[in-house]
Every structure is written in structure tokens, then in C-alpha cells.
Amino acid sequence: MKAGAYSLVLERLHAERQQAVIRLLLAVTTSVVLVKFYLDQPKISEEPLKITAHQVVVVTFLLLSYSLVMCALVYWKPEQLKTINAVSSFAEVLLITYLVYATAGTAIPFHLWYIFYVVCVATRYGWQYSILALSASIVGFTIVACSAPATYGTNVPAVLGFTGFLLVLAFLFGRISEKQLTYQSSLAVVNELRGELAGLASARDIIEHLLARTQQLLNADKVFFLPAKRYAETGEGEGLSPSGAEPALIAAFRDDAGIWNVDEIIREQHPLFSNHLGRDDTFPALIREKLSLRNLAAAPMMVRATPVGVIYAANRRDRPLNNSDLQILDLIATQAAPVIENALLWERLREAAMSEERLRIARDLHDNFLQNLTAIQLHLERCKILISKGSVGAAAELVDRTSQIATQSLAEVRAYLSELRLMGPEPGRLKQAIERLANGAAQRGGFQIELDLALPEAPIPSEVALAGFQIARELLNNAATHSQASRVRVCACVRDGNLVIEVADNGIGFDVARVRAEKASEGHLGLVGVEERARQYAGVFILESQPGAGTRAVARLPIPTTEQNCAGEE
């Protein structure tokens, strides 16, 4: 089994190391008790010793040596764990039998070591081998009881009671350990499957791979997925689509399958399985005959209280499902549901980002280029009028002006396409990007540019840098197109945790309220777009202007701190 976020090998190794420590403590305790008993027994020559010094030394040496060797092996040779366990399971019962035999005269209940032995084997191998451990323990204890001094031989009820206790213990720990080992194995397999699913990009790919691997793990004829939302089946709106199921199965498990319907399984939120659909009253007879299914299992896929769908496994042959199959199916559904939901969330976020970007491009095209196209159209209309009146000279001048506007528009389109390819400036190059914008605007508008760019060397968050770049571009375009200024000052800095973009000119100025209303009614929304961008990032936009007194525009965009970024990610 591969090691991962959850590894069955590491889990078993951890359990063996715990047992090795317990075994060593038991060995030390047993040795101390034996030495104390030997020292405290009466030294009367005519009475035989219940335990001799030789027996104490041999038993203590064997127990401590075996326990230390086992502890060292499981810590230093974990790759040999299977071999170590196999040898230990055979040798330990012989060692315990000798311990009980050598100390039979002391009446100390060292036969409790058999309990530890049965529990160890049960936790290693489950129910099957716990019976063998029980048998070995009973045989060993019976041999001691028959061959040892009268302490055991005459106390038949004690022997029978102890063997009965071992039987109950083996059954209990064997069943518990078998279920635990089955669950651990299933969890390790499903954990590996989840790692495979996490490497896939789309929800559709995740579901297709999920169904293929589930069919392989359960050895089922048919594995299919039905989503929780009905409209996903018709392709209307967002959501998941059925996978692995033909129309007959979709129709059956949507409306006609009783408690096996998708809605019912999601409502009950627990898995179902049946190996006898032919005699199962919970499955409608008409659907059973139509689908020819012999057995069926289903598990809901939930993320907290949000349903994702239901995964089904079915056979049309005599291959019964068992509790282990249902457990694996339920674990798969539990582990895969968050992966699918995360993929769906990522797809929605990506679509929202694309929509937002389309909206931004449309707004930029509208604000930046519509005015130039409108001017070209108006100039051409005037050219037609002038030509019809015979004013060829005036028409030629207007054509030259129109050609200049077209050339300027072409340059702006090329620059904008370049910006789209770059998706705005890099966070660490905002200063150079604004400087480039300012110099370009100065050439178009015929004014002197004064730059005050006191931006830090550390990169500004990309979304804030991009918004600041777009705001600066719009303000400089307005200055070049409308201000008729001889001097424009551009300031960009970080002040009080805000990115501040300021553009001020000594141009003709305007009545802010009147022009804002007029431009909005005509569809020219450049300043509105600047305000929208500022509000989008919890910032503010201030516009000050008066006729003949120039214009000053300031945008302040908060820069998220490291703590805010971390909180946002959580």
C-alpha cells in the first residue's frame, strides 16, 4: 500500500510499535514479580522451592530478550513487519506456555499473557487468525494444566473458565479488528483514489474517472452517477450531467424507483444495497423487470448539507455485493463529493472572471474608441456636405483631420491589444507602465508632462496594480482628448495603505455635474467606468473641475495587507 495522507502500512506499524512497548512493560513487570516472589518464599530445606533461581533467571532472560528484540525490530526494521509478525505469532505462544509452566507452582496468574497474545494476533490479522491464536493459547494452557503441579490439574473449573474467557475475547477482538482492518484498507484505497481525482481539472473528467475506478474496485457490471439537480440533465443552466447511465436508468432512478430515487437517497442521507432485487419490495417490480438487475447499491454524495448527487453500482449477474463493497462505495461518495464540488466552484469562478473580463473589454472599447469612430463618421458626413457644395479645399482639410483621427485610433487599438495580451502591467512594473501611458498621452495631446511616481519597490497586489493602471489610462486619455492643456501633472504613490493615482491639468476645465450627465446620456461612460473600478476595490474617486480652471482627478485604492489576504484565502 502506498503511503500518503493516510497510509495503512504506517497505521499498522504504529499499532505494532505500541504493542511492542506494552510487551516490554509486561516483561519487566513479570521479571520484577518473579524476583520478588523468589526472595520472599520461605527458605526451608525440607520444603521444595516453588520456583528456583535458575528458573527465574531463564524466564527473565527469555522474556526481556524477546521483548527487547521485538521492540528493536519494529522500530528499526519496519520494512520486515510481515515477517516479524509471522515469526512472533508462532514463537510467542511457546514462550508464554513455558512461562506459565515454569511459574505454575507460584499461583501467580501469568496465564493472563495469553490474553495479550490473542489480542495482538486479532489486531494483526482479524477474525480468521484470532481463532488460531485462541486454539494455540488453549492448547498451551491445557498442556500446562495437565503436566504442571497440582495448582492447575485439580482446578478444572478454573481451566474451563479461563478458556471460555479466551473464547469470548478472541471473538470480540477478532470481529472488531476485522471490521477495523477492512475499513482501514478501504480508506487507504479511497484516499489514493481521491489523490487521483484531485489531479483532474474539470468536474466531468473527475466523474468519469471516479466511475471507472469504482467499477474496478467493486467488480460491478454498471456504475453510474446521477446529479442532484434535474435541470443539469437537459443542459439548461449550470450543474452536473448524468454519467455512465443510459436514458432508461436515468428515468427509472429519477421518478420510478421508490426509495432508490435520487431525491429519496439524498433526503435520507444513508447508503442502500440489496442482493435480492427480485424479492425486494422496496424496488418496484416493473422497473426491476425492465432493467434486469440482480443487485444494487447506492450512496449519496454530500458536501455538508449540499447534495452533489448519487453514485450507483449494479450487477446483472450473480455476483453478490457485501458490506465491504457498500463501505467502499460510501467512502468513495464521501471523499469524492468535495472534490467534485470544488471543481464546480472553480469552473464557476473561472466563468465569472471571464464574464468580468469581457465586460471590462466591452467598456474599454466603448469608452476609448467609440468617440473616435463617432468623430470619423461626423467628419465624413461633413465632407459629403462640403463636396456637394463645391468646397473641395475645406473637404480636403477635413479628410486630413479624419485621417489623423483614424491613425490615432489605429495606434490606440494596437496599444490596447498589446495591453490585452499582457493583461495589464506586472505588479512590480506599475511605475514604468504609468510613465509609458503619460508619455503617449503627452504626444497625442501636445502638452508637457510632469511625473511624480513615488511607488515602492515591493510589488503591489496584481488586482490593485491593474485597476490603478486602467484608471490612469482613462484619465490620461481624457486629458489628451478634451483638456486642451499645456501642462499635465501625473502623481502615483502609496499613502496610508492606499494606491493613489492623481492626474491634474491646466486645461479648459468643465462643469462636472453637467458634463457627467450629458456624457452619460450620450453613452460616453469613461468617468463612470473609473468610479466603478474604484468602488470595485473599495476605493474612492474624486473629480474636481471648473470652466477655465483646469481639472484634478484623484483615485484612492486600498492595498490589502498580508492579514487581509490570508483572511480572504480562508
C-alpha positions, -999 to +999 in steps of 0.1 A: +000+000+000+013+034-009+020+059+018+000+091+016-022+114+037-035+082+052-013+050+050-024+016+061+012+005+064+020+033+087-011+027+108-003-009+113+033-001+121+022+024+147-001-003+163+028-028+164+051-003+180+025+003+207+022-034+213+060-038+214+062-012+242+033-029+261+050-063+257+083-048+271+065-033+301+048-066+308+081-084+306+097-060+330+067-063+354+068-101+352+105-102+359+101-079+390+073-101+403+093-133+398+123-119+416+102-106+445+084-139+448+117-158+448+132-136+475+100-137+497+094-175+496+104-193+527+139-209+527+130-242+545+153-270+534+127-298+538+101-279+515+108-277+478+111-243+463+081-232+442+104-215+418+142-218+417+168-192+410+176-210+377+140-208+365+138-171+375+170-163+355+159-183+325+123-169+324+135-133+330+162-136+303+138-151+277+111-126+284+133-095+284+154-106+254+123-114+233+106-082+242+137-061+235+143-078+202+107-073+191+108-036+201+140-031+182+128-049+151+095-029+148+114+004+152+145-003+131+132-029+105+097-017+096+101-030+061+102-065+075+070-061+095+051-090+079+079-115+086+084-102+121+047-106+129+045-141+114+075-153+135+062-135+166+028-152+163+044-186+163+072-181+189+052-161+214+027-188+223+057-212+230+074-186+252+042-179+271+035-216+276+070-220+291+064-190+314+031-204+327+047-239+331+078-226+350+057-205+373+028-229+379+038-235+415+037-198+424+000-195+416+008-161+400-017-155+371+009-152+344-015-171+321-030-136+315-002-133+290-024-155+267-049-127+267-023-102+254-012-128+228-048-133+215-054-096+213-022-090+194-029-116+168-065-104+164-054-068+158-029-080+132-050-104+112-086-101+122-112-128+129-097-157+110-063-158+127-076-149+161-092-184+161-058-199+155-043-178+183-072-189+206-066-225+198-028-222+203-035-205+237-060-231+249-037-260+238-007-244+255-027-237+287-042-272+287-007-288+284+005-268+313-026-276+334-021-314+327+016-315+332+023-289+358+019-293+396-015-298+412-021-260+411-038-263+377-045-300+375-070-301+403-088-268+394-108-279+364-134-251+367-106-225+366-092-240+334-126-241+318-134-206+329-101-193+315-105-210+282-141-197+279-129-162+287-103-166+259-130-177+235-151-146+242-121-123+240-110-138+207-144-135+192-148-099+204-114-086+193-114-107+162-146-092+149-137-056+159-103-059+144-116-074+112-140-045+107-113-021+116-088-036+091-115-037+064-123-001+070-086+009+071-080-009+038-110+007+022-099+041+035-064+037+021-078+027-013-103+056-014-076+080-002-054+070-032-085+075-055-091+109-041-055+119-049-061+108-085-093+128-087-076+159-072-052+159-102-081+163-127-093+197-139-130+195-148-159+180-129-168+159-160-133+143-160-135+137-123-168+119-125-157+097-155-125+087-137-145+081-105-169+057-122-142+038-140-122+032-107-153+024-087-163-002-112-129-017-110-128-017-072-163-032-068-160-055-098-195-043-108-213-045-141-226-010-140-215+021-121-233+054-128-238+089-114-270+110-113-267+146-102-289+162-075-303+189-098-327+179-125-321+207-149-285+196-154-298+166-174-313+188-200-283+210-203-302+241-190-282+262-166-251+252-146-246+219-129-236+183-134-249+159-160-256+122-156-227+099-164-225+062-171-262+058-174-285+052-204-318+071-206-338+041-192-317+042-160-320+079-156-357+078-160-361+049-136-340+063-108-354+098-111-391+091-106-400+053-106-375+035-082-392+042-049-367+046-020-339+042-046-348+075-063-321+101-063-342+125-042-351+099-016-315+088-011-303+124-008-331+131+017-323+101+038-285+106+035-275+070+040-264+043+016-286+014+004-278-020-010-298-052-019-287-085-032-322-098-039-339-072-060-362-099-074-377-103-039-372-068-026-405-049-021-387-016-019-378-018-056-408-015-080-415-048-099-420-031-133-386-013-131-370-045-118-382-065-149-373-036-173-337-032-160-330-069-152-308-060-122-298-087-097-283-065-070-278-028-064-260-004-041-263+034-039-246+061-018-254+098-015-227+124-023-230+153+001-208+183+010-220+193+044-257+199+037-253+205+000-262+175-022-240+167-052-257+136-065-259+098-060-235+071-072-249+037-080-233+003-085-254-026-100-249-061-113-269-081-139-251-113-129-250-135-098-222-116-081-234-105-047-224-073-031-213-074+006-209-049+034-173-042+024-185-032-011-211-009+004-185+006+028-161+013-001-189+029-022-199+051+008-163+061+014-159+069-023-190+091-023-179+109+009-144+115-004-153+124-040-181+148-033-159+177-020-135+172-050-164+175-075-179+205-056-145+222-056-141+216-094-176+231-100-168+261-078-135+266-098-154+264-131-180+290-118-153+313-106-134+310-139-166+317-159-173+347-137-138+360-142-142+356-180-175+374-179-160+402-158-131+405-183-155+405-213-174+433-195-142+453-189-131+449-226-165+460-238-164+490-215-129+499-226-138+496-263-169+517-258-152+544-238-119+546-257-128+540-293-165+549-298-157+586-296-131+584-323-154+563-346-182+588-340-159+617-349-148+599-380-184+594-390-193+630-384-163+643-403-172+621-433-208+634-432-194+669-433-171+660-461-200+649-482-219+681-475-188+702-484-181+683-516-218+687-526-214+724-521-182+726-541-160+734-511-133+710-521-105+727-502-124+726-469-134+690-476-097+681-482-087+697-448-115+677-431-103+645-448-068+652-435-083+656-400-103+624-404-071+606-415-053+618-384-081+606-361-081+572-379-043+569-375-046+578-338-074+553-333-054+526-350-024+533-327-047+531-297-062+498-309-028+484-313-017+496-279-049+482-264-044+448-280-009+448-266-022+455-232-048+427-235-020+403-243-001+414-213-033+416-191-021+449-176+012+457-161+031+434-138+027+445-101+064+454-099+063+475-131+034+498-125+057+528-124+071+521-159+036+513-172+022+547-160+052+565-173+046+549-208+009+559-207+018+595-197+044+600-225+019+586-250-008+609-239+015+639-240+024+632-276-013+629-286-025+659-266+005+682-273+012+691-236+041+689-213+040+660-188+052+663-152+057+629-134+058+623-097+059+585-094+069+575-059+059+539-060+076+514-037+100+487-050+079+459-034+052+446-058+017+459-053-011+432-054-018+424-090-055+433-089-049+467-074-020+474-098-042+465-128-071+487-115-047+516-110-032+512-145-067+512-161-077+543-141-045+562-151-051+552-187-086+565-188-077+598-170-048+605-194-069+597-224-095+622-212-067+648-207-053+642-242-087+643-259-106+671-241-084+692-218-066+714-243-040+717-216-004+729-219+008+710-188-004+678-171+009+665-138+007+628-130+012+615-095+013+579-083+023+568-048+013+547-019+000+567+010-017+555+042-022+520+028-037+532-004-025+534-040-031+570-050-034+579-087-037+617-094-039+635-128-042+673-129-041+696-159-043+734-165-068+730-194-102+745-201-120+726-173-157+719-173-188+718-152-186+683-136-223+677-129-235+690-163-209+672-184-213+640-164-250+640-171-246+649-208-219+622-214-239+595-196-270+603-217-249+601-249-233+568-238-198+581-230-192+564-197-154+569-192-157+587-159-184+563-147-161+534-156-133+550-134-158+553-105-169+517-109-134+505-108-126+525-077-157+512-059-150+476-070-118+477-049-134+496-020-117+528-031-129+564-038-127+586-069-127+625-066-131+647-096-127+685-093-130+709-122-144+743-132-146+760-165-113+778-172-096+764-141-083+730-152-092+696-139-079+674-110-089+637-107-078+615-077-084+578-072-075+560-040-074+522-039-069+503-006-040+479-007-049+446+012-025+438+040-010+403+045-035+395+072-064+406+049-050+384+021-048+354+044-083+360+057-096+363+021-080+330+012-096+313+042 
